[in-house]
Amino acid sequence: MKREGITIKSQILKSTLIAGISIVASVHAASPEMSPVGVYYIPGSTGIIEQVQFNDVDNDGFPEILACDGEKLILYSADTDDILFESPLDPRHTHYKILFDDINRDLVPDILVGYYYGDGSLPPDTVCRLDFYDGASNFTLSESLFFEAETGAPDPVVSPSSFLTLHSFDLANDGFNQLLFSYDRYRVTAFGDSRILVTTGETSLYYSLGSQLGWNRPVLLKDARALEAPDGTPLIVGNRYDNLVFSPGDSRTNAWIEIMSTDGDSIQSIAEPVPSLCNGGSSATFSAVECLTVGDIHPVSPDPDILVRYYWRQICYQSDEVSFDSCGSSLRLYRVLAPDNVQLLWSDLSPPAESNLNWLPRFAGQFFAARDGVVYQLDGLNGELLACGEPMDVDTIIWCLRPEHSGGDFVTVKNQTIRVYRVDLSTDVTNPDDSHQLPNSFALHRSYPNPFNASCVIGYSLSHSAHTTITVHNVLGQKVATLVNRHKPTGYHTLTWHGVDDHGKPVASGIYLCRMVAKEFVDSKKLLLIK
C-alpha cells in the first residue's frame, strides 16, 4: 500500500490551494502546503489508465480502486496492496464504460462493463453489451446482456455517435441505486450507393440489473446527472441527441439538455438555436451540448443550477465546394426554479476550451475546471476565472463524482500511478491531520477574508445530514440574503457571499451577521464589509 497524508503548515486562511499549487487570492498571504490524499500504483496494468472509480468493498474505510487501461480491468485493494480481480477487455469494442457500484440491491459494490461495437464487429447487429460482475460472488461474471442496433444495411456502418452511458444514483431515495443505461441504436437505410443514417437511441432505468426494469424510452441520453428541484422532486438531467440524419449533400445533428422525471417522462428541454448562415446550396450543421455539472453553483440563489456548454458548427457548400465554415461555443448557467421552469443566469461566450468542469458540494458559488494538467477555479456568479494552477505532469485529470468513496475531489493519472487530491480553500474547514474524516459536530466557521470588500468565503460543517439555513442579517436583525436553504449532506461545506442581497443588489458597507440553523444548532458570526 502506498499512501500519503496531508500536511498544512500555514496559519493564514486567505489563499486558495488547488492540486498542490497555491493560488493567492485578492489578499496575499503565506500559502499552505498540500500533498495527495493517496498515491496508488496499479500493478498488472501496462497501458495508461483511462478510467478509474472508487468504492469500499469490505467497509473498512479504505477504498478499493477499479482501474482500466483500455485492455485490462483491474480491481486493486489500497489497504492490502493486492489485486482482487482482473479481466481482459473485449478487444473488439470501439468504446467502453466502467461502473463500480451496487446495482442489484444487495448493498455490495458490483462491477459493470459496457462495450459499444460501432463497427458491426459482432454479428448479426449487436451494438452494445453489458457484463455484470457480482460483488457478492467475488466478482464472478454472472450475466451478459446484448443489445441490437437497427442498421438495416448489408455491410457494417460506423455510427457517428457511438454513445454509451452508465450511471448509478438513488433516485427513489430508498437507499438503493438505480442504473441508467443509454446507447446509440443507429439505423441505416441504403439507396444504391447513398445512405441515410438516423440515430434513434434507447435509454433504460433498471432498479436491479437484468431483473427489475423500471422503464425504457426511445431516446439517446448522455452524461446523465441526478438533480433535486427546490420542491424536492428528484430529476434526471442529461444531454439528449435525437434524430441525427446524414444524407448525401446535407446533414444535421441536433442536441439539447433534457430534464426528465424519474419515470422517464420528458419535462423540459433546454436548447440553443444554431444560427442559419448558409444562403442556398447545401449545408452540414452540427450542434453538441454538455451538461457539465449540477449543484449550487450561483452564489446568490440557493436553488440548484445546471452548467451547460454548447458547441455548434455550420459548413456551407456551393457546387460541392466549401463556401463558408463557422463555429461557436458558449458556457451557460441555468437556475432550476421548478421541474418545468429554468432561468438563464449568465452566458460566457469564451468558456475554457475542451475542459472538464465540475462542481464540488463544499464550495457553493463557484466551480472548477481541469484541462491539460491544470486545475482552474471559476466564479459561479459570472463564469469568470478566479485562479489557476501551474501545469502538472500528468496524462489526465478525472473528477471524482463521489468523493466519499475516494476521499478526494479528483485524481491525476500518470501511466499506472493514480494520485487522489482534495481541493481546500481554507484550513479552517479542513482537518489538517485527517481530512478524509467526517466532522463530528455542527459548526459555523469564521469567514475569510474578514473584513472584506468584494466577497468572502463562509465555511460550515455538518456531522449529520440536515436541512440547513444560512442567512445574512444587518445590525437591525433584518434578513438581507439567504445563502443556503435546503437539505445538505454530512461533511465540510463552503459558500461565497458576494455582498449582495436576495435581489442581487450590492449592500452597503457595515457590520452584518451570518446566521446558521441546522436542527437544534444555531450560531452566528460577524462579517465586516468595507468598500
N, C-alpha and C positions, 0 to 999 in steps of 0.2 A: 504493500500500500504506500502511495506517495501522497502526502497531504501537507499543506502549508496553512498557517493561520494568518490572522490579520493583526498588524501592529500599528497603532496610531500614537504618534509622539507629540503632536501639536495640541495646545490648549485653546487655540483660536478657532472660532466657528464661522469664518467668513470666506471660505474658499470652497470650490466645487471640485470633487475628485471623480474622475471618470477613467475607468480602465487603468488604474495605477498612474494616471497623469494628472497633476494638479492644474486646475484651470481657475485662476484668481478672478473673482467677480469684481463688482464696482469698488469694493473696499479691499485694498491689497493687504494680505496677511501671510504669515508663515503657513506653509502647506502641510497637511497630514501626509503620512506615508501609508501605502496600502499594498499588500501582496495578495495573490489569488486566494480565494476561499479554499480551492482544491486544485491540485495538479495531478493529472492521471495519464499514464501511458497505457494505451490499449494494446496488449500483447496479441499476437496472432494476425494482426492487420498488416497488410503490405502496401496498401494504397493510402491516399489522403482521405481522412474521414470526411464524408459528405453529409451524413445525417446523424444526429445524436439526441437521445432522450433519456430522462432520468425517472426512476421510481424506487420505492423502498419495498423490496420483495419480502424480506423477513422481518420488517417492522423493528429494526434495531437502531434506527436513527441515522444510519449511513446509507447513502443512495447506491443503488445498482445502476450501471450505465449501459444502455443499448446503443451501440455504435455500428455504422455501416459505411464501408468504403466503396460501395458500388459493386463489389464482387463477393463479399462475405459479411454475414450478420454475426455480431459478437455481443454477448451479454457478459459484462465484466463486473465483478464484485470489488468495490473500492475498499471494503473492510478487510477482506481476506486475500486480496491480490490474486484472485482466481478467475478463470473463465468458467462461467456457469453453463453457458450454452453457446454453440456456434453452428452456423449453417451457411452453405454457399447460396448465393442468389441465382435465380434462373437467368442465364446469360442472354436469353432471347428478348428480354424486356427492352423497351425504349424509354421507359420512365418508371420510377418506383417511389413508394412512400412507406415509412415505418410508423408504427404506433405502439407505445409501451404504456398500457393502462388496463384496468379491469373493464372488460366489455362483455362478460357473461354473468354478471351479478353475483359473484361468489366472493367479492372483496379481495381477490388476489390478482395482482397485475398480470396481464397477458401480453403476448406479442402478436401483432398483426402486420403482415407484409402485403402490400398491394402492388401488383405488377400491371403495367399498361403495355400492350403489344400493338403499337400503332402501325406496324408494317405488315400485318397479316401473317405473321410467322407461325401462328397456331391455327391449324385448320379446325372446323371449316371457317368460322367467323368469330372466334374467341378474341375479344379485345382487352379483357381485364380478368384478373384472378386475384382472389384473396386467400392467403394462407394464414390459418389461425393456430397459434401455438399456445396451448392451455397452461397457464402458470401453475395451477393446482396439480397438474400432472407432469411437473418438471419440464415444462415447455415442450411437451410432445406435440407433434403436428396432428391435430385432432380433426381438422376439417379444411377442405379447399373448395371454394366457391368459384364458379366460372360464369362470366357474363359475356354475352354475344353482342357484336356490332350489327349494324343493318347495312352492310356495304352494298349489296345488290350489284356489284361489279365483278367481272370474271377474273380480274387479277388484283393483287394486293395494292392498296392505296393508302398512303400515309396521311393520317388526319393532321390538319394544321393546328389543332388544339392540343391533343394528347394530354387532356386534363385527367387527373386522378386526385381526389380529395378524401382524406381520412381525418376525422376529428372526433374527439370524445368530450362530452360535457354533461353535467347533471341538469338537464332542462326541467325535469319534473320535481327537482328539489326533494328527492326521496332518499338521497344518499347513494344512489347507483348511477353509473354513467350510461348514456345512450351514445350509439355510434352513428355518425353522419357519414355516409359514403356517396360519392358522386363521381361519375365518369362520362367520357365523351362516347356516345353511340353514333358515330358518324355514318352517313348513308350516301352512297354514290349512285347516280343514275347515268348510264352511258348512252350517248347518241353518236354512234360511229366512233370517230376519233376524239370527240368532245365529251366533257363530263360536267355534271353539276353536283357539287358536294354540299350537303346540308348537315350541320351538326345539331343533333336533337338533344342528346344528354339524358341522363337519368340520375335522380337523387333519391336515396332511401335513408330512413331513420330506423335503426334497429334498437330495441330495448334489450335484446340479447342476441348476439350474432348467430344467424342461422336458424333460430327458433322463434323469436318474437319480433316480427317485422311490424314496426309502428305505422309507417306509411311509405308510399312510393310516388314520386312525381316526375313527369317528363321534362325536367329542367336540368340545366348544367350549372352547378353551383361550385365556385372555387373559393378556397381560403375562408371558410365559414367561421364566425365568431358567435358566442353566446352573449346576449345583452339583456339587461333588465330595464324596462321602461320605468319612468318615475312613479307610475301607479302600481309597480310590482309585477307587471306582466312580463313573463320570460319571452324573449325573441331570438330568432336566428338571423344574423346579418352576414351576407356574403356577396361575392362578385358573380353576377349571372351573365352567362353568354348564351345567346339563343338565336336561332335562325341564321346561322352563318352560311352564306351562299357564295359559292365561287363558280363562275361560268365564264366561257370564253369572252374576253373583252371587258367584262365588268365583274367586280367583286365587292362585297360589303360585309363588314364584321361589326356587329352591334354588341355593346357591353354596358352594364349598369350595375348599381348597387341594389340588391333586393332585400327587403325586410319581410321576414316570414314568421308566421305563428309556429308554435311547437307542433301543430298538427300538419304543417307543410303548406298551409294556405298563404298565398301572397297577400301582404297587407299594403305595402307601398314600394314604389320604385324610385330611385334617385339617379337621374341621368343628366349628362351634359351633352347638348346637341353638338354634332360635328358640323363645322361651317361648310357650306356648299361653295366651292371655289372654282369649279370647272364650268366653262361655257361651251357646251357642245362636246362632241366626241364621247369617248368612254372614260371611265374612271375606276380607280381602286381605292376604296375608303376603308380605313381600319381604325377602330377605337378600342382601347383597353382601359380597364378600371381595376383598381386595387383597393380593397377595404383593408387599410394598413393596420389599424388598431382601433379599439374602442375603449372608452373609460371616461373618467372625469378629467378631461384634457383642458377645457377652457377654465380660467381661474375665477371668473365672475359667477357663473351659474353652477350649482351642484348637479344639474341634470346630466345624464350620460351623453357622450359625444361620439361621433363616428368620424375618423380621419380617413380621407379618401384621396388617392392620386388618380388623375385622369391623364390619358395619353391618346392622341389622335394623329393620324397621318392621311393625307389625300394626295393621290397621284393622278394627274390628268393626261390623257393620251389624245393625240391628233394624228391620224394616219399611222397608227402603231408606234409613234414616237412620243416620248415624254415631253409634254409642253409645260407642265407645272408640277412641282413637288413641294409640299408644305407639311409641316408638323407642328405640334404644340403640346404643352403639358401644364398641369396646374395641381396644386395641393389644396384641398378644401376641407374645412371642418364644419360638420353639421351637428346641431343640438337636437336631441330627441326629446320633444315635448310630450308626446304621446305615441302609442304604437303606430298611429296613422298620421302623425304630424311631426315633420322635421323642419328645422330652420337653419339656413346657411349663416354661419357666423363670420367666416372670412375665407378669402381665396388668395393664395400665393401663386403668382404666375412663374416664379423661378424656384421651384422646390429642389431639395437636394437630389441630384440625379442618381437614379438607379440605386437608391439606398433602401435598406430595410429599417422601417420605422416601428417604434413600439412605445406603448405607454406602460409605466410601472405604477402599480396601485399606491405606492408610498409617496409618489410625487404628483399630487393633483396640481393642475395648472401648467404642466409642461409635458414634453415628450422627448424621446431620444431617437437618434438615427445612427446607423452603422454602415460604413462603406469603405472599401479598400483599407481595412485595418484601422480605421479612425472612428471614434465614437463622438457624436455631436449631441449637445443639449439645446433644445429649441423651446421657444416660448409658446405656450398654448393660447395666449392672448391674440397673437397675430402670425404665428409661424416663423418669427424671426430667430436667427441663430443667436444663442446666448454664449456658448462656449464650445470649443472643440479641442480634442487632444492631439498629441503627436502620433504619427502613424506607428502601428505595432507590426512587427514582423510575423504575420500570421497568414494562413491560407484563407480563412473566412472567420466571420463573427456570426454566431447564431444566438438569437434571443431565446431565453427560457420562458416558455408560455406558462409554466407552473413552477415558480421559484421555490415553493415549499418542498418540492422533490429534490431539486438540485442544490439548494442552499445559496444560490446566487441568481443574478439577473440575466447574465449572458455568458456564453462560453466562447473562447477562441480556440481555433484548431490550427495546429502546425504539424503536418504529416500525421503521425499517430498519437500526438500529445494533445490532450484537452485541458484547458485551464478555465476554471469557473471564477467569474468575477462578480462582485456585488457593488452596485453604484451607491455611493454615500455622499450626501450633501451636508451632513452635519455629524460631528462626533457626539453631539448631544442626543441624537436619535438612534445611533448605532452603538451597541455594546462592543467596545473595542477588544474585549477578551474572548468573546464567543458570539459573533454577530449572527450566526445561523440559528441561535436560540430565540424562542418567542418571549415577549415581555411577560413579566409575572404580575403586572398591575396596570391599572388605567393611569395615564399621566398626560398632562398638557405641558409640553416643553417650552422653554423660553424661545422667543423668535430671534432671528438674526437676519441682517444687522438690526440693531435697536440702540439708538434712533435710526430711522431710515428715511430716505427722501424719494424713493420711487416704488420699491416693492420690498417685502420681507417674507422670509420663509418661516412657517409655523409647523413645528413637529408635534406629533402626539402618538401615543401607543395604547393598544388595547390588548389586555390579557385574554379577553373573550370577545367573540363577535357580538356586536351590539348596534342598535340604532343610535347613531351619533349625530349631535348637532354642534356646530362651531359657528358662533356669530360674533360680530364686531359691534360694540356699542360706544356711543360718545359719553362724555362725562356726566350727562344728564340721565344716562341709563337708556336712551333711545337707541333702538336697533338701527344700525347703519347698513350692515351687509350680512347675508347668510353665506357662509363658505362651505359648510357641509350640512346636509340634512338627509341622511339615508342610512341604511344598514351597512356597516363596514366590517370587514373580516378581522380576525386576530392578526396582530403584527404591528410593525412600525410604519407610520404614515407621515407624509409631509404635504403641505399645500403652500401656495404662494398667493399672498394678498397684494394686489397692485394699487392699493389706496383708492379704490372706487367703491361706490355704493351698489345696491342691488340693481340700479338702473344703468350702471356703467359710467356714472358721472364721478369725476375726481372729488374727494372730500378735502376739507380744509386742514391746514396744519393744526396739530394739537395732540392731546392725550386721548387714547382710545383703549378700551378693554376688550380683550379676546376671551370669550367665554365658551367653555366646552361642557357638554352634558352627555353622559353615556351611562345608562341605567341609573344607579344611585350616585355615580361620580359627578361632581360639579367642581370646576376650578376656573380661575380667570388669571390672565397675565396682562400686564400693562404694555401698550405699544405707544411709541412716540414718533409721530410723523412730522418731519421738518422739511419744508420746501424752500 
